[in-house]
Amino acid sequence: MIDRVFVDVDVQHDFCDESGALFVPGSPRAVFQRLAAFAVAKRIPILGSVDSHAWDAWEFASNGRRGPNGEDPRFPDHCVKGTAGWLKIPGTLPPRFRFVPDAEPTREPRALAVELLEGATQALYFEKEVYSLFANRMAEPLLRAFVEVNGGAPELFVYGVATDYCVRAAALGLVERGHRVTLLTDAVAGITKEGSAEALDEISRAGVRLSTAAALGG
């Protein structure tokens, strides 16, 4: 039985490189790379997410649009699928991976879960247009299928960017669904110090354990 799974949140060029369109200050690129190498060496599956936008995303200030609930974050254009900014940071992809679009599934969740469990596929990255990885319709059924074929629920180790947005949404979404979650505090970075502190407090109060990649060995 697999007892650990990594959750890599949005470790992409536009967020994690200083030349990126929405660079998150302090993004610990080297830690992200070490965690990916550690996962491969220890045969730890990765379930991650990638921001994946079209040119007219409502998050973008350039489009003058609002979200379905009136959101207006006015972010610069970022992570447009097919552009260099959308790509993951070098050294953070294992040799065998799949990107999972937010669309009607072309593969059964159970089949993907078996691939992960057996190590044929080392990582699945759920494409999403909003903060939570659960915006992708495949994320929740895939996690359920993984727990079923694994014969038990693994501990989920969350890291990535940004602490006050997508990392927060991932950690809270996982714990709300009954998963055992640990956040690696030296493997996250936020857009603002205040927002990050508030997010970490909320995450901790929700029952997420706080630890570090260093303590894990990554």
N, C-alpha and C positions, 0 to 999 in steps of 0.2 A: 504493500500500500504506500502511495505517495503521501508524505506527511507535511511537505512544504510546497507552496506555489508562490512565485513572484508575480506582482501586479505592477507593471511598468506603465506609468501614466504620462503620455504625451511627451516622451523624450525625443523631440523633433528639432530640426535646425532652427525654425523661426522662434522657438522658445529658448533654446539652450546654447545658441551660438551668438556671440556679440554682434555679428552682422545680421542676425535674424530680425524679422519685422516686428516681433513682439517679445524681445529678449527679456527673460526673467533674471534679474541681477543675482549673482551668486549661484547660478545653476551648476551643480557639482558634476560636470561632465566625466571627470576621471572616476568618480564613485559609480556613476551609471555604467561605465565601461567595465569596471571591476565586477559589478554585480552580474552583468551579462556573462562575463567569462566564468564567474563562480557558478552560475546556474548551469552552464554547459558542462563544466567539470564535475559537478555534483548531480547531474541529471535532474535538475529542478525545472519543472515546466514553467513557462511564462505565459500569463494571461494579461495582455496589455491593452492600451487604447491609443488611438491616434486621432487628433483633430483633423477633420477631413471636410473642407469647404468647397463650394462652388464660388464663382466670382461674385455672386450677388447675395452672399450670406448676410442675414440681418444683423449679425454682430459688427459688421464693418461700417465705420463712419462714412466711408465713401458712397454708400448706397442710400443713406437717409431713411432706412427702414427700421421698424421696431419688431421685437420678438412677439410671440403669441400672447404673452402676458404683459405686454407694454415695455419689455426690456429695451434699454438703449445704451449698451456699454460703450459704443463708439470706439471700438478697437480698430487699429490699422488692419488693412488686409493681411491675412496670415494663413498659413497652412492650406493654401489652395491646392487641391489634389492635382498632382502632375508637375508641380513646380518644385524647385530645389528646396524651398522653405518647408515643404510638406515632408521631406525625407527624414528618416530617423538619423540621429547622430552616428557617425562611423564608430564601429566597435560595440554597438548596443543591440545588434541583431545576431541571433545564433545562426548557424549554417542552414537550418531548415525551419521555415516559418510560413505562416499564411496571414494575409490581411483579410478580414471578414467584413464585407460591406454591410451597411444598414439596408438590407433588402430582403425579399423573400428568400429563405435559405435554399441554396443549391446542394447542400450536404446536410444530412441529419446531424443534429447536435451530438447524439450518441456516438456516431462514427468519428466525429472530430475529437470527442473526449477520449475514445479508445486510442486514436493516433497520439494524443498527448501522453496518455498513461503509458503507452508502449515506447514512447520516445521517437517514433517515426517523424512526428512533427514536434519541434521543441518549443514553439511559441505561436500563439494566436493573438493578433492585434485587431481589436474591434474599432472600426471607423465610426466616428460620431460627429455630429454637428453642434452639439451643445455640451455642457460641462460633464455630465455623468456618462460613464461608459455604458450604463443601462439604458441610455437612449438608443443604443443599438439593439434591435429586436432579437438578436442571436445571443446576447450576453447572458441573460438570465437562464434560458433553457440549456445553454452549454454548461454553465456552472452546476445546475441541477444534475445534468447527465454525468458530469465529471465525478461528483460526489457519489452518485449511484454506482458507476462502474469501478470507482476506486475502492468502494466498500467502506467509505467513511470520509468525513470532511477534513481536508488539510488546513493547516494554518496559512493564512494569506498575508504576505509581506508586501506592503504598498510603498512605492517611492515614485518620484518624478516631479512634475511641475503642473500648474502652480499650486502651492500649498493652499492659498486662499480661494481657489476656484476648482479646478478639476481633481486635484488630489483630495481635497475636502469632499467633493461629491462622490468620488470612488470609495473612500474609506467609510463614509456614512452609509452609502448605498449598500455596501457589503455587509456591514454590521447590522443594518436594518433587516437584512434578509437572513440573519441568523448565523453568519459566518464568523469564524474566529480570526480576528484581524490584528496585525501589528504594523505600525507605521514606523519607517526608518527615518529618524529625524535628521540624520546627517546626509540623507539622500533625497532631500526635498528643498525647494526654494520657492518663495512667494513674491508676488508683485509689490506688496507693501508690507512693512514690518508689523503694522497694526493689524492688518487683515490676516496675516499669517499667525500672529499670536492668538487672535480670536478663533481662527480655524483650529489650531492645535488644542486650544482649551475645549472647544466644542467636540472635537474628535475624541479627546480623552474622556470627557464626561459621558460620551455615548458608549463607552466600553472598549474602545480601541486601545490596545497596549502600545506604549511608546518605547522604542528601542533604537538601535543604530546598526548600520551596515558593518561598522567595525566590530561590534559585539557578535554579529552573525558570522563574521569571517570574510565578508565580501569587501 
